Amino acid sequence: MVLAAGRGERMRPLTDRTPKPLLPVRGKPLMLWPLDALRASGHRRFVVNTAWL
């Protein structure tokens, strides 16, 4: 399970208009870094948690 939840409070004002998983980091969305690492290790299916309380 890849955790992509939360409102990104500590990343404000960047997250005022863009969800935290979509923020660009070194040229690609933050969410792609763990997914690319999983793909590189042979995984092809993922569960992504995007909910917060």
PDBQT receptor file of N, H, CA, C and O in Angstrom, charges set to zero:
ATOM      1  N   MET A   1       0.848  -1.166   0.000  1.00  0.00    +0.000 N 
ATOM      2  CA  MET A   1       0.000   0.000   0.000  1.00  0.00    +0.000 C 
ATOM      3  C   MET A   1       0.895   1.231   0.000  1.00  0.00    +0.000 C 
ATOM      4  O   MET A   1       1.828   1.343   0.795  1.00  0.00    +0.000 OA
ATOM      5  N   VAL A   2       0.595   2.135  -0.892  1.00  0.00    +0.000 N 
ATOM      6  H   VAL A   2      -0.164   2.044  -1.538  1.00  0.00    +0.000 HD
ATOM      7  CA  VAL A   2       1.303   3.409  -0.977  1.00  0.00    +0.000 C 
ATOM      8  C   VAL A   2       0.427   4.459  -0.310  1.00  0.00    +0.000 C 
ATOM      9  O   VAL A   2      -0.742   4.619  -0.660  1.00  0.00    +0.000 OA
ATOM     10  N   LEU A   3       0.998   5.171   0.648  1.00  0.00    +0.000 N 
ATOM     11  H   LEU A   3       1.948   5.042   0.932  1.00  0.00    +0.000 HD
ATOM     12  CA  LEU A   3       0.237   6.195   1.363  1.00  0.00    +0.000 C 
ATOM     13  C   LEU A   3       0.372   7.536   0.653  1.00  0.00    +0.000 C 
ATOM     14  O   LEU A   3       1.475   8.058   0.495  1.00  0.00    +0.000 OA
ATOM     15  N   ALA A   4      -0.761   8.086   0.229  1.00  0.00    +0.000 N 
ATOM     16  H   ALA A   4      -1.657   7.662   0.357  1.00  0.00    +0.000 HD
ATOM     17  CA  ALA A   4      -0.775   9.387  -0.449  1.00  0.00    +0.000 C 
ATOM     18  C   ALA A   4      -1.892  10.241   0.130  1.00  0.00    +0.000 C 
ATOM     19  O   ALA A   4      -2.538  11.008  -0.585  1.00  0.00    +0.000 OA
ATOM     20  N   ALA A   5      -2.109  10.103   1.419  1.00  0.00    +0.000 N 
ATOM     21  H   ALA A   5      -1.585   9.481   2.000  1.00  0.00    +0.000 HD
ATOM     22  CA  ALA A   5      -3.211  10.803   2.071  1.00  0.00    +0.000 C 
ATOM     23  C   ALA A   5      -2.709  12.051   2.786  1.00  0.00    +0.000 C 
ATOM     24  O   ALA A   5      -1.507  12.289   2.897  1.00  0.00    +0.000 OA
ATOM     25  N   GLY A   6      -3.633  12.811   3.251  1.00  0.00    +0.000 N 
ATOM     26  H   GLY A   6      -4.610  12.617   3.161  1.00  0.00    +0.000 HD
ATOM     27  CA  GLY A   6      -3.306  14.019   3.996  1.00  0.00    +0.000 C 
ATOM     28  C   GLY A   6      -3.577  15.265   3.179  1.00  0.00    +0.000 C 
ATOM     29  O   GLY A   6      -3.684  15.216   1.953  1.00  0.00    +0.000 OA
ATOM     30  N   ARG A   7      -3.685  16.370   3.872  1.00  0.00    +0.000 N 
ATOM     31  H   ARG A   7      -3.598  16.410   4.867  1.00  0.00    +0.000 HD
ATOM     32  CA  ARG A   7      -4.005  17.629   3.201  1.00  0.00    +0.000 C 
ATOM     33  C   ARG A   7      -2.769  18.420   2.825  1.00  0.00    +0.000 C 
ATOM     34  O   ARG A   7      -2.875  19.423   2.119  1.00  0.00    +0.000 OA
ATOM     35  N   GLY A   8      -1.612  18.001   3.273  1.00  0.00    +0.000 N 
ATOM     36  H   GLY A   8      -1.526  17.186   3.846  1.00  0.00    +0.000 HD
ATOM     37  CA  GLY A   8      -0.396  18.724   2.945  1.00  0.00    +0.000 C 
ATOM     38  C   GLY A   8      -0.255  20.027   3.710  1.00  0.00    +0.000 C 
ATOM     39  O   GLY A   8       0.260  21.012   3.181  1.00  0.00    +0.000 OA
ATOM     40  N   GLU A   9      -0.713  20.033   4.952  1.00  0.00    +0.000 N 
ATOM     41  H   GLU A   9      -1.131  19.233   5.382  1.00  0.00    +0.000 HD
ATOM     42  CA  GLU A   9      -0.683  21.250   5.777  1.00  0.00    +0.000 C 
ATOM     43  C   GLU A   9       0.712  21.860   5.860  1.00  0.00    +0.000 C 
ATOM     44  O   GLU A   9       0.855  23.081   5.796  1.00  0.00    +0.000 OA
ATOM     45  N   ARG A  10       1.728  21.037   5.998  1.00  0.00    +0.000 N 
ATOM     46  H   ARG A  10       1.612  20.045   6.050  1.00  0.00    +0.000 HD
ATOM     47  CA  ARG A  10       3.093  21.554   6.156  1.00  0.00    +0.000 C 
ATOM     48  C   ARG A  10       3.701  22.014   4.842  1.00  0.00    +0.000 C 
ATOM     49  O   ARG A  10       4.799  22.570   4.827  1.00  0.00    +0.000 OA
ATOM     50  N   MET A  11       3.002  21.788   3.747  1.00  0.00    +0.000 N 
ATOM     51  H   MET A  11       2.110  21.337   3.760  1.00  0.00    +0.000 HD
ATOM     52  CA  MET A  11       3.512  22.201   2.438  1.00  0.00    +0.000 C 
ATOM     53  C   MET A  11       2.779  23.423   1.899  1.00  0.00    +0.000 C 
ATOM     54  O   MET A  11       2.935  23.784   0.733  1.00  0.00    +0.000 OA
ATOM     55  N   ARG A  12       1.988  24.050   2.740  1.00  0.00    +0.000 N 
ATOM     56  H   ARG A  12       1.861  23.757   3.688  1.00  0.00    +0.000 HD
ATOM     57  CA  ARG A  12       1.299  25.263   2.309  1.00  0.00    +0.000 C 
ATOM     58  C   ARG A  12       2.291  26.374   2.092  1.00  0.00    +0.000 C 
ATOM     59  O   ARG A  12       3.261  26.432   2.847  1.00  0.00    +0.000 OA
ATOM     60  N   PRO A  13       2.145  27.238   1.157  1.00  0.00    +0.000 N 
ATOM     61  CA  PRO A  13       0.999  27.481   0.279  1.00  0.00    +0.000 C 
ATOM     62  C   PRO A  13       0.981  26.623  -0.991  1.00  0.00    +0.000 C 
ATOM     63  O   PRO A  13       0.083  26.774  -1.819  1.00  0.00    +0.000 OA
ATOM     64  N   LEU A  14       1.948  25.735  -1.155  1.00  0.00    +0.000 N 
ATOM     65  H   LEU A  14       2.678  25.611  -0.483  1.00  0.00    +0.000 HD
ATOM     66  CA  LEU A  14       1.997  24.912  -2.373  1.00  0.00    +0.000 C 
ATOM     67  C   LEU A  14       0.755  24.051  -2.546  1.00  0.00    +0.000 C 
ATOM     68  O   LEU A  14       0.322  23.800  -3.671  1.00  0.00    +0.000 OA
ATOM     69  N   THR A  15       0.180  23.596  -1.432  1.00  0.00    +0.000 N 
ATOM     70  H   THR A  15       0.532  23.800  -0.518  1.00  0.00    +0.000 HD
ATOM     71  CA  THR A  15      -0.970  22.691  -1.509  1.00  0.00    +0.000 C 
ATOM     72  C   THR A  15      -2.312  23.418  -1.452  1.00  0.00    +0.000 C 
ATOM     73  O   THR A  15      -3.358  22.773  -1.376  1.00  0.00    +0.000 OA
ATOM     74  N   ASP A  16      -2.296  24.736  -1.488  1.00  0.00    +0.000 N 
ATOM     75  H   ASP A  16      -1.446  25.260  -1.549  1.00  0.00    +0.000 HD
ATOM     76  CA  ASP A  16      -3.568  25.466  -1.498  1.00  0.00    +0.000 C 
ATOM     77  C   ASP A  16      -4.373  25.167  -2.758  1.00  0.00    +0.000 C 
ATOM     78  O   ASP A  16      -5.603  25.145  -2.715  1.00  0.00    +0.000 OA
ATOM     79  N   ARG A  17      -3.694  24.937  -3.874  1.00  0.00    +0.000 N 
ATOM     80  H   ARG A  17      -2.694  24.955  -3.909  1.00  0.00    +0.000 HD
ATOM     81  CA  ARG A  17      -4.385  24.698  -5.147  1.00  0.00    +0.000 C 
ATOM     82  C   ARG A  17      -4.039  23.354  -5.791  1.00  0.00    +0.000 C 
ATOM     83  O   ARG A  17      -4.711  22.919  -6.726  1.00  0.00    +0.000 OA
ATOM     84  N   THR A  18      -3.003  22.707  -5.294  1.00  0.00    +0.000 N 
ATOM     85  H   THR A  18      -2.457  23.060  -4.535  1.00  0.00    +0.000 HD
ATOM     86  CA  THR A  18      -2.558  21.441  -5.891  1.00  0.00    +0.000 C 
ATOM     87  C   THR A  18      -2.484  20.364  -4.817  1.00  0.00    +0.000 C 
ATOM     88  O   THR A  18      -1.872  20.595  -3.774  1.00  0.00    +0.000 OA
ATOM     89  N   PRO A  19      -3.083  19.198  -5.032  1.00  0.00    +0.000 N 
ATOM     90  CA  PRO A  19      -2.975  18.116  -4.050  1.00  0.00    +0.000 C 
ATOM     91  C   PRO A  19      -1.514  17.699  -3.849  1.00  0.00    +0.000 C 
ATOM     92  O   PRO A  19      -0.720  17.691  -4.790  1.00  0.00    +0.000 OA
ATOM     93  N   LYS A  20      -1.185  17.361  -2.625  1.00  0.00    +0.000 N 
ATOM     94  H   LYS A  20      -1.830  17.368  -1.861  1.00  0.00    +0.000 HD
ATOM     95  CA  LYS A  20       0.193  16.993  -2.284  1.00  0.00    +0.000 C 
ATOM     96  C   LYS A  20       0.788  15.933  -3.215  1.00  0.00    +0.000 C 
ATOM     97  O   LYS A  20       1.932  16.101  -3.636  1.00  0.00    +0.000 OA
ATOM     98  N   PRO A  21       0.086  14.858  -3.559  1.00  0.00    +0.000 N 
ATOM     99  CA  PRO A  21       0.692  13.849  -4.432  1.00  0.00    +0.000 C 
ATOM    100  C   PRO A  21       1.037  14.368  -5.831  1.00  0.00    +0.000 C 
ATOM    101  O   PRO A  21       1.842  13.756  -6.533  1.00  0.00    +0.000 OA
ATOM    102  N   LEU A  22       0.442  15.480  -6.238  1.00  0.00    +0.000 N 
ATOM    103  H   LEU A  22      -0.212  15.977  -5.668  1.00  0.00    +0.000 HD
ATOM    104  CA  LEU A  22       0.694  16.016  -7.578  1.00  0.00    +0.000 C 
ATOM    105  C   LEU A  22       1.731  17.123  -7.601  1.00  0.00    +0.000 C 
ATOM    106  O   LEU A  22       2.046  17.643  -8.672  1.00  0.00    +0.000 OA
ATOM    107  N   LEU A  23       2.273  17.500  -6.444  1.00  0.00    +0.000 N 
ATOM    108  H   LEU A  23       2.017  17.079  -5.574  1.00  0.00    +0.000 HD
ATOM    109  CA  LEU A  23       3.302  18.541  -6.415  1.00  0.00    +0.000 C 
ATOM    110  C   LEU A  23       4.552  18.056  -7.145  1.00  0.00    +0.000 C 
ATOM    111  O   LEU A  23       4.983  16.921  -6.944  1.00  0.00    +0.000 OA
ATOM    112  N   PRO A  24       5.135  18.901  -7.987  1.00  0.00    +0.000 N 
ATOM    113  CA  PRO A  24       6.337  18.484  -8.711  1.00  0.00    +0.000 C 
ATOM    114  C   PRO A  24       7.571  18.445  -7.814  1.00  0.00    +0.000 C 
ATOM    115  O   PRO A  24       7.831  19.375  -7.051  1.00  0.00    +0.000 OA
ATOM    116  N   VAL A  25       8.319  17.361  -7.920  1.00  0.00    +0.000 N 
ATOM    117  H   VAL A  25       8.108  16.605  -8.540  1.00  0.00    +0.000 HD
ATOM    118  CA  VAL A  25       9.590  17.195  -7.202  1.00  0.00    +0.000 C 
ATOM    119  C   VAL A  25      10.599  16.665  -8.214  1.00  0.00    +0.000 C 
ATOM    120  O   VAL A  25      10.449  15.560  -8.736  1.00  0.00    +0.000 OA
ATOM    121  N   ARG A  26      11.616  17.457  -8.482  1.00  0.00    +0.000 N 
ATOM    122  H   ARG A  26      11.738  18.354  -8.058  1.00  0.00    +0.000 HD
ATOM    123  CA  ARG A  26      12.652  17.082  -9.455  1.00  0.00    +0.000 C 
ATOM    124  C   ARG A  26      12.058  16.633 -10.790  1.00  0.00    +0.000 C 
ATOM    125  O   ARG A  26      12.501  15.649 -11.383  1.00  0.00    +0.000 OA
ATOM    126  N   GLY A  27      11.050  17.371 -11.247  1.00  0.00    +0.000 N 
ATOM    127  H   GLY A  27      10.690  18.170 -10.764  1.00  0.00    +0.000 HD
ATOM    128  CA  GLY A  27      10.522  17.147 -12.583  1.00  0.00    +0.000 C 
ATOM    129  C   GLY A  27       9.370  16.175 -12.736  1.00  0.00    +0.000 C 
ATOM    130  O   GLY A  27       8.897  15.959 -13.851  1.00  0.00    +0.000 OA
ATOM    131  N   LYS A  28       8.904  15.580 -11.644  1.00  0.00    +0.000 N 
ATOM    132  H   LYS A  28       9.289  15.755 -10.738  1.00  0.00    +0.000 HD
ATOM    133  CA  LYS A  28       7.746  14.694 -11.756  1.00  0.00    +0.000 C 
ATOM    134  C   LYS A  28       6.928  14.768 -10.473  1.00  0.00    +0.000 C 
ATOM    135  O   LYS A  28       7.451  15.135  -9.421  1.00  0.00    +0.000 OA
ATOM    136  N   PRO A  29       5.639  14.417 -10.556  1.00  0.00    +0.000 N 
ATOM    137  CA  PRO A  29       4.782  14.485  -9.374  1.00  0.00    +0.000 C 
ATOM    138  C   PRO A  29       5.301  13.608  -8.229  1.00  0.00    +0.000 C 
ATOM    139  O   PRO A  29       5.830  12.518  -8.450  1.00  0.00    +0.000 OA
ATOM    140  N   LEU A  30       5.140  14.101  -7.029  1.00  0.00    +0.000 N 
ATOM    141  H   LEU A  30       4.710  14.986  -6.850  1.00  0.00    +0.000 HD
ATOM    142  CA  LEU A  30       5.604  13.411  -5.820  1.00  0.00    +0.000 C 
ATOM    143  C   LEU A  30       5.125  11.961  -5.775  1.00  0.00    +0.000 C 
ATOM    144  O   LEU A  30       5.868  11.078  -5.347  1.00  0.00    +0.000 OA
ATOM    145  N   MET A  31       3.903  11.713  -6.208  1.00  0.00    +0.000 N 
ATOM    146  H   MET A  31       3.299  12.430  -6.556  1.00  0.00    +0.000 HD
ATOM    147  CA  MET A  31       3.323  10.368  -6.149  1.00  0.00    +0.000 C 
ATOM    148  C   MET A  31       4.042   9.377  -7.056  1.00  0.00    +0.000 C 
ATOM    149  O   MET A  31       4.012   8.176  -6.791  1.00  0.00    +0.000 OA
ATOM    150  N   LEU A  32       4.682   9.846  -8.114  1.00  0.00    +0.000 N 
ATOM    151  H   LEU A  32       4.707  10.822  -8.330  1.00  0.00    +0.000 HD
ATOM    152  CA  LEU A  32       5.336   8.913  -9.035  1.00  0.00    +0.000 C 
ATOM    153  C   LEU A  32       6.614   8.305  -8.479  1.00  0.00    +0.000 C 
ATOM    154  O   LEU A  32       7.014   7.226  -8.916  1.00  0.00    +0.000 OA
ATOM    155  N   TRP A  33       7.266   8.968  -7.529  1.00  0.00    +0.000 N 
ATOM    156  H   TRP A  33       6.941   9.845  -7.174  1.00  0.00    +0.000 HD
ATOM    157  CA  TRP A  33       8.526   8.433  -6.994  1.00  0.00    +0.000 C 
ATOM    158  C   TRP A  33       8.359   7.042  -6.382  1.00  0.00    +0.000 C 
ATOM    159  O   TRP A  33       9.098   6.135  -6.764  1.00  0.00    +0.000 OA
ATOM    160  N   PRO A  34       7.422   6.826  -5.447  1.00  0.00    +0.000 N 
ATOM    161  CA  PRO A  34       7.281   5.463  -4.902  1.00  0.00    +0.000 C 
ATOM    162  C   PRO A  34       6.736   4.473  -5.937  1.00  0.00    +0.000 C 
ATOM    163  O   PRO A  34       7.111   3.301  -5.925  1.00  0.00    +0.000 OA
ATOM    164  N   LEU A  35       5.851   4.936  -6.835  1.00  0.00    +0.000 N 
ATOM    165  H   LEU A  35       5.546   5.888  -6.845  1.00  0.00    +0.000 HD
ATOM    166  CA  LEU A  35       5.323   4.023  -7.854  1.00  0.00    +0.000 C 
ATOM    167  C   LEU A  35       6.418   3.582  -8.821  1.00  0.00    +0.000 C 
ATOM    168  O   LEU A  35       6.468   2.414  -9.205  1.00  0.00    +0.000 OA
ATOM    169  N   ASP A  36       7.285   4.494  -9.214  1.00  0.00    +0.000 N 
ATOM    170  H   ASP A  36       7.245   5.443  -8.902  1.00  0.00    +0.000 HD
ATOM    171  CA  ASP A  36       8.406   4.128 -10.089  1.00  0.00    +0.000 C 
ATOM    172  C   ASP A  36       9.349   3.144  -9.400  1.00  0.00    +0.000 C 
ATOM    173  O   ASP A  36       9.860   2.222 -10.036  1.00  0.00    +0.000 OA
ATOM    174  N   ALA A  37       9.578   3.339  -8.101  1.00  0.00    +0.000 N 
ATOM    175  H   ALA A  37       9.163   4.087  -7.584  1.00  0.00    +0.000 HD
ATOM    176  CA  ALA A  37      10.444   2.416  -7.356  1.00  0.00    +0.000 C 
ATOM    177  C   ALA A  37       9.811   1.025  -7.281  1.00  0.00    +0.000 C 
ATOM    178  O   ALA A  37      10.507   0.018  -7.411  1.00  0.00    +0.000 OA
ATOM    179  N   LEU A  38       8.511   0.971  -7.076  1.00  0.00    +0.000 N 
ATOM    180  H   LEU A  38       7.946   1.789  -6.970  1.00  0.00    +0.000 HD
ATOM    181  CA  LEU A  38       7.820  -0.320  -7.049  1.00  0.00    +0.000 C 
ATOM    182  C   LEU A  38       7.869  -0.999  -8.417  1.00  0.00    +0.000 C 
ATOM    183  O   LEU A  38       8.101  -2.204  -8.508  1.00  0.00    +0.000 OA
ATOM    184  N   ARG A  39       7.649  -0.224  -9.475  1.00  0.00    +0.000 N 
ATOM    185  H   ARG A  39       7.461   0.755  -9.401  1.00  0.00    +0.000 HD
ATOM    186  CA  ARG A  39       7.738  -0.784 -10.834  1.00  0.00    +0.000 C 
ATOM    187  C   ARG A  39       9.133  -1.343 -11.106  1.00  0.00    +0.000 C 
ATOM    188  O   ARG A  39       9.276  -2.425 -11.676  1.00  0.00    +0.000 OA
ATOM    189  N   ALA A  40      10.148  -0.607 -10.698  1.00  0.00    +0.000 N 
ATOM    190  H   ALA A  40      10.032   0.272 -10.235  1.00  0.00    +0.000 HD
ATOM    191  CA  ALA A  40      11.532  -1.033 -10.927  1.00  0.00    +0.000 C 
ATOM    192  C   ALA A  40      11.851  -2.334 -10.195  1.00  0.00    +0.000 C 
ATOM    193  O   ALA A  40      12.724  -3.092 -10.618  1.00  0.00    +0.000 OA
ATOM    194  N   SER A  41      11.136  -2.592  -9.089  1.00  0.00    +0.000 N 
ATOM    195  H   SER A  41      10.427  -1.976  -8.746  1.00  0.00    +0.000 HD
ATOM    196  CA  SER A  41      11.382  -3.823  -8.341  1.00  0.00    +0.000 C 
ATOM    197  C   SER A  41      10.463  -4.962  -8.790  1.00  0.00    +0.000 C 
ATOM    198  O   SER A  41      10.438  -6.026  -8.171  1.00  0.00    +0.000 OA
ATOM    199  N   GLY A  42       9.713  -4.734  -9.865  1.00  0.00    +0.000 N 
ATOM    200  H   GLY A  42       9.734  -3.870 -10.368  1.00  0.00    +0.000 HD
ATOM    201  CA  GLY A  42       8.915  -5.808 -10.432  1.00  0.00    +0.000 C 
ATOM    202  C   GLY A  42       7.432  -5.781 -10.128  1.00  0.00    +0.000 C 
ATOM    203  O   GLY A  42       6.693  -6.613 -10.654  1.00  0.00    +0.000 OA
ATOM    204  N   HIS A  43       6.973  -4.874  -9.313  1.00  0.00    +0.000 N 
ATOM    205  H   HIS A  43       7.573  -4.198  -8.885  1.00  0.00    +0.000 HD
ATOM    206  CA  HIS A  43       5.544  -4.796  -8.989  1.00  0.00    +0.000 C 
ATOM    207  C   HIS A  43       4.785  -4.148 -10.136  1.00  0.00    +0.000 C 
ATOM    208  O   HIS A  43       5.290  -3.235 -10.790  1.00  0.00    +0.000 OA
ATOM    209  N   ARG A  44       3.581  -4.622 -10.374  1.00  0.00    +0.000 N 
ATOM    210  H   ARG A  44       3.171  -5.364  -9.843  1.00  0.00    +0.000 HD
ATOM    211  CA  ARG A  44       2.770  -4.083 -11.461  1.00  0.00    +0.000 C 
ATOM    212  C   ARG A  44       1.409  -3.582 -10.996  1.00  0.00    +0.000 C 
ATOM    213  O   ARG A  44       0.745  -2.847 -11.726  1.00  0.00    +0.000 OA
ATOM    214  N   ARG A  45       0.985  -3.961  -9.807  1.00  0.00    +0.000 N 
ATOM    215  H   ARG A  45       1.525  -4.558  -9.214  1.00  0.00    +0.000 HD
ATOM    216  CA  ARG A  45      -0.308  -3.510  -9.277  1.00  0.00    +0.000 C 
ATOM    217  C   ARG A  45      -0.073  -2.818  -7.945  1.00  0.00    +0.000 C 
ATOM    218  O   ARG A  45       0.778  -3.232  -7.158  1.00  0.00    +0.000 OA
ATOM    219  N   PHE A  46      -0.841  -1.755  -7.701  1.00  0.00    +0.000 N 
ATOM    220  H   PHE A  46      -1.532  -1.419  -8.340  1.00  0.00    +0.000 HD
ATOM    221  CA  PHE A  46      -0.648  -0.952  -6.493  1.00  0.00    +0.000 C 
ATOM    222  C   PHE A  46      -1.986  -0.639  -5.841  1.00  0.00    +0.000 C 
ATOM    223  O   PHE A  46      -3.019  -0.556  -6.505  1.00  0.00    +0.000 OA
ATOM    224  N   VAL A  47      -1.941  -0.468  -4.531  1.00  0.00    +0.000 N 
ATOM    225  H   VAL A  47      -1.102  -0.535  -3.992  1.00  0.00    +0.000 HD
ATOM    226  CA  VAL A  47      -3.066   0.080  -3.779  1.00  0.00    +0.000 C 
ATOM    227  C   VAL A  47      -2.580   1.411  -3.236  1.00  0.00    +0.000 C 
ATOM    228  O   VAL A  47      -1.551   1.478  -2.564  1.00  0.00    +0.000 OA
ATOM    229  N   VAL A  48      -3.327   2.474  -3.531  1.00  0.00    +0.000 N 
ATOM    230  H   VAL A  48      -4.163   2.419  -4.077  1.00  0.00    +0.000 HD
ATOM    231  CA  VAL A  48      -2.937   3.812  -3.094  1.00  0.00    +0.000 C 
ATOM    232  C   VAL A  48      -4.014   4.354  -2.167  1.00  0.00    +0.000 C 
ATOM    233  O   VAL A  48      -5.178   4.458  -2.552  1.00  0.00    +0.000 OA
ATOM    234  N   ASN A  49      -3.623   4.699  -0.945  1.00  0.00    +0.000 N 
ATOM    235  H   ASN A  49      -2.677   4.614  -0.633  1.00  0.00    +0.000 HD
ATOM    236  CA  ASN A  49      -4.538   5.287   0.029  1.00  0.00    +0.000 C 
ATOM    237  C   ASN A  49      -4.508   6.797  -0.151  1.00  0.00    +0.000 C 
ATOM    238  O   ASN A  49      -3.464   7.425   0.025  1.00  0.00    +0.000 OA
ATOM    239  N   THR A  50      -5.659   7.387  -0.505  1.00  0.00    +0.000 N 
ATOM    240  H   THR A  50      -6.507   6.876  -0.647  1.00  0.00    +0.000 HD
ATOM    241  CA  THR A  50      -5.740   8.830  -0.707  1.00  0.00    +0.000 C 
ATOM    242  C   THR A  50      -6.676   9.506   0.285  1.00  0.00    +0.000 C 
ATOM    243  O   THR A  50      -6.977  10.690   0.136  1.00  0.00    +0.000 OA
ATOM    244  N   ALA A  51      -7.139   8.781   1.288  1.00  0.00    +0.000 N 
ATOM    245  H   ALA A  51      -6.894   7.819   1.410  1.00  0.00    +0.000 HD
ATOM    246  CA  ALA A  51      -8.104   9.330   2.239  1.00  0.00    +0.000 C 
ATOM    247  C   ALA A  51      -7.424   9.843   3.499  1.00  0.00    +0.000 C 
ATOM    248  O   ALA A  51      -6.358   9.361   3.882  1.00  0.00    +0.000 OA
ATOM    249  N   TRP A  52      -8.043  10.814   4.131  1.00  0.00    +0.000 N 
ATOM    250  H   TRP A  52      -8.909  11.206   3.820  1.00  0.00    +0.000 HD
ATOM    251  CA  TRP A  52      -7.594  11.277   5.434  1.00  0.00    +0.000 C 
ATOM    252  C   TRP A  52      -8.814  11.545   6.286  1.00  0.00    +0.000 C 
ATOM    253  O   TRP A  52      -9.926  11.683   5.776  1.00  0.00    +0.000 OA
ATOM    254  N   LEU A  53      -8.599  11.618   7.589  1.00  0.00    +0.000 N 
ATOM    255  H   LEU A  53      -7.696  11.507   8.003  1.00  0.00    +0.000 HD
ATOM    256  CA  LEU A  53      -9.721  11.852   8.515  1.00  0.00    +0.000 C 
ATOM    257  C   LEU A  53      -9.925  13.317   8.747  1.00  0.00    +0.000 C 
ATOM    258  O   LEU A  53     -10.821  13.705   9.497  1.00  0.00    +0.000 OA
TER     259      LEU A  53
